[in-house]
Amino acid sequence: KERKERKERKQQKERKERKKRKQQKERKERKEHALPPNGTLTCFLVTVPKSHKRAANHGSLDGDGDGFAGGDHMGYVHGYAHGGVDESRYGHGEGDESGHGPGEGVEVDVEGSVKIIRLKDKLGTRQLPTGEIQLTGVPGIQISREGRGISTISQLVNITRLHTAIAATSYMSKALLLAQDYARKRIAFGSLLQDNELHLETLASIRVVTTAGLMITLSCAKHRGRVETLREGVHRRESDLLLRLLTPVAKIYASKCCVMAVSEALECLGGMGYIESSGLPVLLRDGQVLPIWEGTTNVLSMDVRRVILKHPKVMDLFESEVERLLCCDSKSKTNIHEQNRLSNTLKAIVRGRMKFVLKELSGYRHGSKARHATENRHSGGYKYARDDAINIAKLFCGAALIHHAAYTGVASDWLAADMYVRTGLQENGWGGIGGVNVGRGITSSMTAKHRSEGEFRFDLSALKELALGAACHQKPQPLRSRL
């Protein structure tokens, strides 16, 4: 019994010593990395002179920082607070008349060098805290050569822009799935919503835009993989150049479509979509930030124009990429003649639109001032940059949808390509949901005689399959309590 008690005391003592050593190690690491004692603060910082502290508290800047995270500078923090950081300690809201938040003065005990000014109350993405911190005497490390900061960070920015496009596509997909599930269960006017043709066209429009965003996003991911894996050569240089053009274009298109598509999906659920438990309000709030993060639509449009001005060859590569997508024949053995006729018609529309867009961009490509003689770089040089970026995105998406339909040979995929090309490539701007108009009156049969040359009518089963997906033929289940 005494031996057993001695053994237990020894084990207890060893556990205490291990715990003590672990705590000492954690304190040492926390001190070395300048982390808050109650958790890890992971942040991205942009520093400005401390003299602009008041402007920073009001969310505006009146000057440029020196690019170093050190000295008496105000920093903006966008990051996660892990390990029990209590938000109530730092406060929310816009602050008082002096511009200070209610939590100002709370210092993180890192040798008195880091002060958290406030956390901001945002529209969405509240799981990602955004705040302001003040750094005093914090050592900074220069991570690039002087004057090369933008080019150094551009690779990271392109990756995060791709991530934003992926997030936008996933938001649209989730919203569409919820709207599809609701349509299979909700009864209105004596029948299920999935039997209402107008409702099906709305869901189909969301599905088409979601698929288009997925196509251009995956194409960017493909070229990103080539740039990161291929050795130096022609293919790697071409993919790198295409990536400079397609990444901002994909981010513009997917993020803008996300807001419209999620809003339309929320409307498809009626009043239930306005309830938090449906899962759609949080998607709409969080999706609003996607066109803002990593460059707004106007900023990215100017970036696209700069790429075309600096690398005129990029539009030749873009034209070749679109032609590669269009040079495909249907692999389906059913209705092959009808599919080829429809394919040729849609390809002719895309090629005609591409000639128009390339002609509009010819002034940029050959180094002239702009497409109009009265424009100049500072006043009107960017006047049409937004439309140009959107047109490039819609051209690529239209060609990709035709390529996908030819590969599968499925009627619903041809319907998606037909809806997108006929309504999305007709004129500049958006129109409808991401360029796809609702209410085309899709009836009759795909194999029926076309009303005019090359124009077909699809039957209701193709529309239903496009709007509801592969599960459209399943027996409806009872309405779930969640929806």
Order of alpha helices (4+ residues) and beta strands (2+ residues): alpha-beta-alpha-beta-alpha-beta-beta-beta-alpha-beta-beta-alpha-alpha-alpha-alpha-alpha-alpha-alpha-alpha-alpha-alpha
